[in-house]
């Protein structure tokens, strides 16, 4: 073994440190992609829009009915 070369245990330690950094970087990249996908603006289809309109209309009617019951 050459006196200027790194001893074998040090190489193993450096390997595992590099491996750990690589795994951490991969995890961070996957988390970034997951957050980007989760927060992406999804385009609403007409059915979703119509369902929301019907829900809003039903809520308005229920509110009006409650007000009528409270005044009667």
URVENFEN-V795645 format. One record per run of one state. SS is the DSSP state (H for helix, E for strand, L for the rest). FROM is the first residue (numbers start at 1). TO is the last residue. Records with the same first field share a line. If there is no record, write none. Layout:
BEGIN
SS->FROM-TO + FROM-TO
END
This chain:
BEGIN
L->1-7 + 39-45 + 72-72
H->8-38 + 46-71
END
